[in-house]
Amino acid sequence: MFKVKFADIGEGLTEGKVAEVLVKLGQEIKEGDALFFVETDKVNSEIPAPVGGKIAKVLISEGQEIKVGDVVIEIDDGSATVEAAPAAEEENASVVGSTPVSNDLIPSRGPAPTQNVAAQPTPTPVATKHTDIEESFDVIVVGAGIGGYVSAIKTAQLGLKTLIIEKQYYGGVCLNVGCIPTKSLLRTAKVFEDIVHKAANLGIDMKTKDEPSINWNKALERKDGVVNKLTGGVKVLLTKNGVKQIIGEASALDKNTISVNGKKYHCDNLIIASGSVPNELPLPGFAEGRESGFLIDSTKILSLPKIPKTLTVIGGGVIGIEFGCLFAALGTKVTVIEGAPKILPMLDQDVTALMTKTLKEKYKIEIFTNAKVKEVKGKSVVFEIDGKEQTVKSDYCLESIGRKTVTKGFDGIGLELSERKSIIANDYGETNLEGVYAIGDVTSKIMLAHVASHAGIVTANRIALKANKPEAHDIKMDYSKIPSCIYSHPEIAMIGKTEQQLKEEGIEYKTFKFPFAAIGKALADDDTTGFVKIICEPKYKTLLGAHIIGNRATDMISEFTTLIECEGTITELARAIHPHPTMSEAIGEAAEALESGKSLNL
């Protein structure tokens, strides 16, 4: 057992205050790993471990005053008990060299040590004073994705000097390899599908018998053009609003000091918007599959050299189903492997049932549920259902199993993380560190672009409000009011709770489902698949949930989002005049049925 004593860390000091304990009981550490952060009148410093091993005892806590020579931590290094600083008149291992110490010291001025160290809240580390600062800012934003650039623009507009740092590309995942390029290709697929399957029904005869074909390279060029236009627009907006921009990988030296490209920048407030990356399965053959190019993620699938004849999708969630629809519409034979009992398990059961039927019957997508993926062999995926092993072979396999947060560069400043390694933040974006905020995917709350952008506005206002800026507003995130959209064919959109959730929670409700088949605009468009489903509280008729599947679903959901934000009721929704002929008439029809108990058109 190795007893670590607090050493003299310079200029003959006799005591210091523990700013942060960086280790926990039972934690394995290496020699040189930081044990705790100490603050003194002369210097602030991290104290390294003199040996490696397992933390056996932590005898200090945040805010505790300690004296040079106090035993602060015990490390089980497999040896007999040894003290890092043996006794008076012997030498102590110091951060700045061997220094004679005495155990006869001035009594501590601080409070008695707290007994239950493990129960203490995550401490706030003390910032080291850096003398080589390049420039200081009111706000530094790390990550120029949709959350980051919106927060940077907003803080600048609110009168705060702002710097944004981006390591790869403006616009982040959404603009570059997510929402926008995916929707661009989905549009190509939808037009192609309409020409092939609907043109004749709409009275359009082809001049030749040859069916239209996809110019994949041209589709990719269009996709890249849309991306470049939007990302270029982000740069213009940042510059127009006076936000300084740096390209490079940032890391936090402490909560007020950011290092990038070998230079240090000071900030009063730090906004972490570092985003997420695709998850990877650690299964046999998967590493080899990625290396060979057979196993791809949601980024690589956007730049395939040609449309595959066959595609396997691991994961029947939002991303997997969107890409499955896209390539199935282009003629690819798609197979979906999902571990849950059904695809899109987060959706209302009525929506999932119709979507599953559409994928199977219209797009001929083969769907395996309750499936356990075992391994990748060459160009085949091996999975198991009810104990029986099956194999599916394809040109490519899309690994679509969610995303994981990116916190690299911020793991040494004392941020409180969840079990998923995401940064814990409240509804203002505030973390456990004063002046440090986290927004978007890095918080793992709801990984959607519009959630990140709204969080950017919320956090910007919070910072400006604390800085006494008169234009700032006290607003916060309300995750119960977030709409979700899936850009499949047909589209899906929802807000609030599903009928199944309400049943499980024992909440009384009324619901009505109005089909698009009874809507004139849907018939005129030759696209009647789907419905609007509204769920309300029966007494006051407040909205509990809204679920839409069909053409224009993602545009129509905003009417419900506004209703919830304004605390409106189904009565007001029914009385609102919905223009004719539009798809939105289905909303008015469903609301009227819930209001009066009778449908006008069914």
Secondary structure, 3 states (H helix, E strand, C coil): CEEEECCCCCCCCCEEEEEEECCCCCCEECCCCEEEEEECCCCEEEEECCCCEEEEEECCCCCCEEECCCEEEEEECCCCCEECCCCCCCEECCCCCCEECCCCCCCCCCCCCCCCHHHCCCCCCCCCCCCCEEEEEEEEEECCEHHHHHHHHHHHHCCCCEEEEECCCCEHHHHHHCHHHHHHHHHHHHHHHHHHHHCCCCCCCCCCCCCCCCCHHHHHHHHHHHHHHHHHHHHHHHHHCCCEEEECCCEEEECCEEEECCEEEEEEEEEECCCEEECCCCCCCHHHHHHHCCEECCCHHHHCCCCCCEEEEECCCHHHHHHHHHHHHCCCEEEEECCCCCCCCCCCHHHHHHHHHHHHHCCCCEEECCCEEEEEECCEEEEEECCEEEEEECCEEEECCCEEECCCCCCCCCCCECCCCCECCCCCCECCCCCEEECHHHHCCCCCHHHHHHHHHHHHHHHHHHCCCCCCCCCCCCHHHCCEEECCCCCEEEEECCHHHHHHHCCCCEEEEEEHHHCHHHHHCCCCCEEEEEEECCCCCEEEEEEEEECCHHHHCHHHHHHHHCCCEHHHHHHCCCCCCCCCHHHHHHHHHHHHCCCCCC
